[in-house]
Amino acid sequence: MKLNNSNRYGTPIAICLGIILILGYYYFFSSLSTKSETTYLYIDEDDNIDSVYTKLDRIANKHAMTGFRTLVRHCCSYSENIKTGRYAIEPSNGAFTVFRHLKNGMQTPINLTIPSVRTLDRLTEEIGKRLMMDGDELLDSLTNEKNCTKYGYDTASVICMFIPNTYDIYWNISIGKFFDRMQKESNKFWNEERTQKAKALGLTKTDVITLASIVEEETANDSEKPMIAGMYYNRLKFRNAEYPKGMPLQADPTIKFALKQFELKRIYHNMLNINSPYNTYRYEGLPPGPIRIPTVVGIDAVLNLVHHPYLYMCAKEDFSGTHNFARTYQEHLQNAARYSKALNDRGIK
């Protein structure tokens, strides 16, 4: 009995096709990663195709890497057009999916939290650890007067643009686009409600953030921050024959900032002579900019400050982190004496 031609050739063809499909799946669609959790591939401007291979080799199955290399050789011109970025490699991703993501620049954003730090160099150092951008270049941009003016700030106040929330940002974002994003987020933060509260207090947005930075340096107790904000606000608005333009804030944290000695436990009289615009014992009103990036809680504490009659405060002698408030300087001196004695008793200098 003769086999017809369709049976004679059909079975071998089907077997060949099956083998091809199995091999195709094995090399191109089976899991590339040897890890059971999502891993991330970081490609920067210095990478070439060999370094991309090296980075993938650390996490990839050999057969999947063979598939990936085959795709690079025969598909498009990826080796001449490598896109920087942070790419998520899921356990289920095969060589084809990983290649497609890399070729098309389909990266995964990071969660960048703006830290509540005191200085621009600390800010840029922390951001430089999380993003591809160079921290020193970012610092140069933040201390460039022309660049700051573009966004409505100067070099002392530009830190106001950074609201300490968490943002989804691409790892390879440029410095220019990073500034644009921070300005956009700042504008979003200053919604109608917050803007109107600042206006009602007679404060600019920069004033609010600068005052909040002082409040945050005074206490970590969130519940007391509106009270402290109210005291400093009273000093700003206070007028008499001695202080026709307002009472000096006399905020110890601004002296620490001026001296760049943030570890100080006590402020001595000779420290108050430093000639710095941040010396709020010497110069009336707010300093030229924040002395740290205040938290959202700190900013809202100023916007929702407590209206009270106090002009003075001193840390409590029980070291609870809260304060004694006073209406008069004489009352304040009594509070200060108790606190000074407590410091001496503990040998704190």
Secondary structure as UniProt FT lines:
FT   HELIX           5..24
FT   HELIX           25..29
FT   STRAND          39..43
FT   TURN            45..46
FT   HELIX           49..57
FT   TURN            58..59
FT   HELIX           62..74
FT   TURN            76..77
FT   HELIX           78..80
FT   STRAND          85..89
FT   TURN            91..92
FT   HELIX           95..104
FT   STRAND          110..113
FT   HELIX           120..130
FT   HELIX           135..142
FT   HELIX           145..150
FT   TURN            151..152
FT   TURN            155..157
FT   HELIX           158..161
FT   STRAND          166..169
FT   TURN            171..172
FT   HELIX           175..189
FT   HELIX           192..201
FT   HELIX           205..218
FT   HELIX           222..224
FT   HELIX           225..237
FT   TURN            244..245
FT   HELIX           252..259
FT   TURN            262..263
FT   HELIX           269..273
FT   TURN            277..278
FT   TURN            280..282
FT   HELIX           296..303
FT   STRAND          312..315
FT   TURN            317..318
FT   STRAND          323..326
FT   HELIX           329..345
FT   TURN            346..347
//
